[in-house]
């Protein structure tokens, strides 16, 4: 899968701003990703945090014990830079930087690999992050972005 451009990721992030975010929303986003991953038999770890507090976590069949560590490290990148971990990977590749050397960050705590996405509340800023690990990193990112986009759609039951 071809990675998006930095401009595409910036545009996507601006389209994924939520009107509000709390523990219930974090749980809903996590469940949305878990249901999608389960329906497709994806071997992933999923986590959603409110600030640094993990509110939702799931490890699906086929995922490895390493996947939770990857979600934690991807989440750390999204929270620190207010950009997706995929954006940070692509930015570093574009400039020929090694992420950890350039930003003097320990590999044990940060991973610039797609799958960590900041949770942004309109008019507030970054309030948390969601992360997935277990697929190629562009697909990890896509699962998170799709869940946030789906959460923004109107509930068809509300008109009934």
PyMOL commands that set and color helices and strands:
alter all, ss='L'
color gray80, all
select helices_A, chain A and resi 6-15+23-39+67-81+85-95+99-103+137-152+156-159
alter helices_A, ss='H'
color red, helices_A
select strands_A, chain A and resi 45-50+53-59+116-121+125-133
alter strands_A, ss='S'
color yellow, strands_A
deselect
rebuild
show_as cartoon
